[in-house]
Amino acid sequence: MKLTLFILTLLLAGKPTLLQQTSTKTISVLSKEHELRFNIKIINKEEKNYKNAVNEIINFNEMDLKTIKNDIIKSDAIRDIFLSHNSLKKIPHILDHVTYLSYLNLSHNNINLYEANQIVHSNLRVLDLSNQRTNVILETEMETFEETEDIYKRLIFNTTKIRLPNLEYLNLCENDLSAFSWDFNLSFPKLIRLDLCKINAIELESNFFYKISTSLRVLHLENNHFRNFTLQNVGEITSLYLDGNIVETLFINSTKLRILSLYNCTNLSNGIFETPYLEQLDLSRNDFGNRRTDGSIIRFERFPSSLKVLLLDYNKLAYVPILTNLQWLNELSLCYNMIKFIKPNTFMYLTSLTKLSLKGNKIERLEKENLSGLEKVEYLDLSKNQLSYLPIDWASSLLNLQHLNLNSNQFGSISEMGIYSISSLKYLFVRNNTFNKITTLEIEPLPDFITIYLA
């Protein structure tokens, strides 16, 4: 939208009155930064940022190293060592001379994780062993499924010579692994986060949660081959990520789990959550709209009533599903579905909702009945729809609405947005509509101290 801006603030000529001194409207072109802060997404407070902001580092990445002398690095100041994308076949014994090392990156090498590699360090907090090229099972080496399955069962991560008493984060992604050594929890007694993405896993070994330390809180199992997934005992895990698996049936029993991500699990048809304290659930990209049977769009026996954040993006949903037992839900995202019409009283049970995103749908019109029950909503995203006009009372039930995103619709002017009666509005996004100018007459009826984002 090419916009000619006629006025930035409403100030009349001459001496300002008291009203003019205390009443301003602001035009801004910095919308993207503000929008990102309000995107509805899973936020995991356990997922620490282990990258050190300012520290002494050694960077040997991409130097085609095959070996490293044990005493090449001697410094108590070194905190991070990067040895990624080399050709190391053994884990170098360089840790004895870097007492306060915190981060060691050995990803993308040729280290054999099935052999006993010695790693001993009292202060190391992060170890990245992802993508060791020698661990990939080549399809040409497997003649039958039975042979493949037999080989897979023998791919055990050998930790018998690893002792890292303060390690918090271990990354083993993109290695072919089927099990851990019996002493895994002795090697990593304080582990908080474990990444096992793309390890070609078809199941979790039955005693998996008995081998890992009870300190583990975050488990990443994305993009594996889990089909029927049952977790009766997940230890103290609070965050579980199963994105990109071929899960069909899911049963989870845990009183500790707070975050569950099932993004892009397109075969998912039945899920039972015995998770009474689950707070955040991502069910995006599961194609629910194309698997609608018996009048039910989402075929789950029940959602945990404790949910606070629910993501249902990219599911080809034609209607907003009726969510009856989620009285504590704070944030709901239905972005990029195929919703054209919202039935009256659809949201009547979501009495605690504060953020709602309907971005990227096909909505052409809204009436006040469509949004009834959303008295607590503060943030509403209607961007990238097909709206060209909204009646003056469409938002009459949105008593606390502060952020309204109407970007990328078909409005011919601000006056066609039906927003003059929303006295609580503080932030209005109008980028990429069909008008190319804004006049003072359109801005003047808006609430005081509002910010209008044009780009």
N, C-alpha and C positions, 0 to 999 in steps of 0.2 A: 504494500500500500504506500503510494507516494502521498505524503501528507504535508500540506501547507499549514504551518502553525501560526495563527494570527495573534495569539496571546498566551502568556505563560501563567500569569497570576491576575486575579481580578482586582485591579486598582483603578479607581476613577481619578480623573484629573482634579487638581486642586489639593487642598489640605485633607489628609485621610481622616475619616471618622473613626470612632472607637470600634465600630463593627469591622471596618476595613483593616484595622490594626490587628485584630484577633481572628480574622477569617481569611484563609488562603486556600487555593487549590493548586496543586503542583503537577506539572507535566514532566515525565521522565522517559528516557530512552534506555534505561538499564533494567529491562524486564527479566532477561534470562537468568540473571543471578538470583533475583528474588523468587522466580518460579521454581528453580532447582531446590531451594530451601524447603519448599512445601510439597514436593513430590511425595506421593504415598509409596513407601517402600519398607521392606524389612530392615530394621536397625538392630544390630546385635552389639550390645555393650561389652560382651565378652570378647569380641573380635578386636583385639588390641592392634594398634599400629606398631609393629615390631621394627620398622625401619627407623634407624637413628637419624635425627634431624641434622645434627652437627657433631661429627666424630671423626677421629683418625681412622682412615680406611686404607686397605691394600686392594687394588683392583688388578687382577690377573685374568679378567674375562677375555675369551676369544684370542688366546695367544698360542693355541695349538700345543699346549704343554702336555707332555707324556709322563713326566716325573718332576718332583720338586724335592730339593734337598731339605732334610729335616730342620736344619738350623738356619735356613735362609731368612727367616723373619724372627727378630728378637726385639720386642718392645712391649712395655707395660701400657703404652698409650693406645695401641691398636684395639679397636672395638669391632670392626667389620672386616672380613676377608672375603673377596669375591673370586671364585675360581670357576665360574660358569663357562660352558661351551668350550671345553678343552678335550683332551683325550686321555685323561687320567684313568688308569685301571685299578689303582689302589688309593685308598684314602691316605693322603700324605700325613706323616707324623710331625706336624708343624705346631701343634697346640701347646707343647711344653714350654715354649718361649713367648707366648702371648697370654699372660696370666689373666687378663681382664677381657678377653675376647667375648663378645656377646652374640655375634651373627656370623655364621659360616655358610656360604653358598657354594655347593658342589654340584649344582644341577647341570644336566646336559654333558655328562662325561661317560666313561665306559666302565664304571665301577660295578663289580659283581656283588649285589646285595645278598646273594644266597650263601656267600662265603663269610667267614668271620673277619670283619674289619675292625681294627682296634681304634676306638675313639674314646678318650678319657679327658674330661675337662670339668672343672668345678664351677665355672661361671657361665658357660655357654647357655644362651637362652633360645636361640633359633638355629635350626639345622635344616637346610634344604638339600635333599637327595633326589629330587624329582628328575624324571626323564633320563635314566641311565640307559644308554643305547644298547648295551649288551643284554639287557633284561627282556627285550622285545621278543615274543614268540613269533617266529616267521611262519606264515601260513604254509609255505612250501615244506616245512618240517613236519606238518601234521597230515597224516593220511586219512584218519577217521576221527569221528567225534569222540569215540571212547579214548583214543590215544591222546587227543587234545585235552580231554577232561583229566586223564591220568597225569599228564605233564603238569597241568595247572595245579593239581593238588600238592605237588612237590615244590611249588614255588614259595618257600618259606623265608621271610626276612630274618636273617641271622643276626641276632643282637648279643651273642654270648660274650663278646669282648667290648661292648659299648657300655660305658658308665658315664651318664650325664645327669648328675643329681639335681640340676637346676634348669634343665631344658623345659621350655614352656610350649614351643611350637615346632612340630616335626612335619615336613612336607615330603610325602612319598608318591606324589601324583605321577601318572604315566610310567609306572613300573608294573610289570606283571607279577602280582602278589596274590597268594591265596590264604596265607596264615602267618602268624607271628610265632617266634620262639617262646618257650615257656617262661623265660626270664625277661620278657618285654617290659613288664612293669618295674622290674629291678633296674633296668637300663634307663628308664625315664620316669622316675617316681613322682615328678611334679608336672607332668605334661598337662597342658590346658587345652591345646588345639592340635588336632590330627587331621591331615589332608590325605585322603585316599581316592582322589578323582582319577578316572581313566586307568584303573589298575586291572581291567578286564575281569573284575569279580563277578561271579554268578550267584554267590551267596556269601553271607558272613559265617565264619566258622562258629560252631555252636557255643564254644567257650570264649568267644572274642572278648566279651565284657568282663570276663574273669582274668584275662591276661593283661588288660590295660589298667593303669592306675585310676584310683577313685577320684583323682584330681581332674580328670578329663571332663571338659564342659562342652567343647565345640567339635563336632565330627562332620567332615565333608566327605560324602560318598557319591558325588555327582558323576554322571556319564559312565556308569557301569552297566551290568547286565542283570540286575535284580528283577525278578518277575513276580513271584509271590513272596511278599516281604512281611515277616512276623517278628516283632520285637517284644518279647515278654519282659525282658530285663535290660534296660539301657543304662544301668549304673546311675551315675550322677549327671549324665548328659543333659544339658539345657537347650542346646541348639543342634538340630539335625538337618542336613541338606542332602536330598535325594534327587536333585534336578537331573533331567535327561536320562532317567532309567526307564526300563520297559515294564514297570510295575503294573500289574493288573489288579491284584488284591493286596490290600495293606491293612495290617492290624498292629497297632502300637499301644502298649500298656506302660504308662509312666506317669508318676506324680511329679517328676522333676522337669519334664520337657516344657519349654516356654516358646521355642521357635521351631517351626517345621516348614521346610521349603520343598514343594513338589512341582516346581516349574518344569514345563515341557515333559511331563509324564503322560504321553498321549494315549496310552493303553489303559489308564487308570479308570476302573469302572466301579469298584467297591472299596470303601474305606471305613474302618471302624477306629475311632479315636477314644481309647480309654485314657485320656490325657486331661484330667479335670482342671489343670492349671495352664493349659496352652494359651498363649497370648497373641502369637503372630503366625499366620498361615498363608502361604503363597501357593495358589492353584492356577497360576497363569499358564497360558499356552497348552491347555489340555483338551481343546477341541470339544468342550461339552455341548456346544450348540449342534453339532452333527451327530451326537450320540443320545439324543433325547428320546426316552421311551416311557410309556405309562404316564405321560403328563409331567414327568419329573425332569428337570434340566440337570441338576447336580445329584447324582445317585450316590449319596452318602447317607448312612443310617442316621447320623446326627453330627452336627458341629458341636464342639465344646462351647458351652455357654460363657466360658471365661475369655473368649476371643476379644482382642482389642483392635487388631489389624487384620484385614482380609483382602487379599489380592486375587481378582478374577479377570485379569487382563487377557486379551488375545484368545478368547474362547468361542468366538462366533456366536455369542448369545444374542438372540433376537429380543429377549425381554430381560428386565431386571428380576433375578430370582427372589422369591419371597423368603426372607430369612427371619424366622419367627422367634427363635430363642436366643438371639444375640443382643440382649439388652445392655451389655457392657461394651459393645463394639464402638470404637472411637473413629476408626478410619476404614473406608471402603473404597476400593479402586476397581472400576469396570471399564478401563481404557481399551480402546480399539476392539470393540465388539461390533455387533450389527444392530444395536438398539435404535429403533426409530420412534417408538412410542412408549411412554411410561404410564402404566395403569394407575388410576387413583389409589391412594393409600398404600402404595407399594412399600413405602419406608416407615409405615406407622409403628412397627415394632422396634425400630432402631432409635430408641429414645436418647441414647448417649452419643450418637454420631456427631463428630465435630468436623470431619474432613470427608468430602465426597468428590470423587473424580469420575466423570463421564466423558472424558476426552476421547476424541477419535471415533465417535459413533455416527449415527445418521439421523439424529434428532432434529426435527423440523419445527416443532412447536411445544411449548410448555404452558400449562395452566396451573393455578394455585393448588388444585387437587392432586396434581402429580407429585408435589413435594411436601405434602402434609405430613406432619410428624417430625420434621427436621428443624425444630425450634432451636437446637443447640449447635447447628452447623455454622462454623466460622469460615470455612474454606470450601468453595464450590468451583470445580473446573468443568466448563462446558465448551472448551476450545475444540477446534477441528470437528465441528458438527455442521448442520445445514440450516442454522437459525438465521432468519431474516427479520423477524419481528417477535417481540414479547409483550404481552398485555401489561398494563400498569400494575396489576395485582398478582402477577405470576409468582412473586417471591414474598407474598404477604405472611407466610408461615415461617420464613427464615429470619427470625427475630434478632439473631446474633451474627448475621453474615457480615464478614469484614473483608474477605478476599474473594473477588469474582473474576474468573478468567473467561473472557469471550473472544479470545484470539481466533483468527482463521475461521470465521463464520461468514455470513452474507449480509450483515447489517449495512444499511445505507447511511446511517447516522447514529450518534449516541442517543438521540431522542427516541429511536426505535427499539432501544434495549429494555425499556420498561423499568428503569432503575431509580427514578427520581424519588420513589417512596421508600427506598432502602436507607433509612437514616443511619444505620450502623456501618455502612460501607466505608472502608478506608483505602482499599487498593483495587483498582479497576484496570484490567488488561484488555486492550482493544486492537492489538496489532493484526494486520492482514485481514481487514474487512474491506468493504467495497467503497467506503467514502475516502475522500482525499483532502478534507479540511474539517476543522473543528472551530466553531464560533463561540463567542462568549455567551450567547443566548443558550447554547446547549450545555455549557459548563456551569453556568450560574445556579441552576436548581440542585446541583449535586451537593452532598453533605460537605460541611466545612472540613478542612485538613485532609481531604482525599488526595491520593496520588494516582494519576492516570498514566499508564504505561503505553506508549505509542510504538515502541520498537525494542 
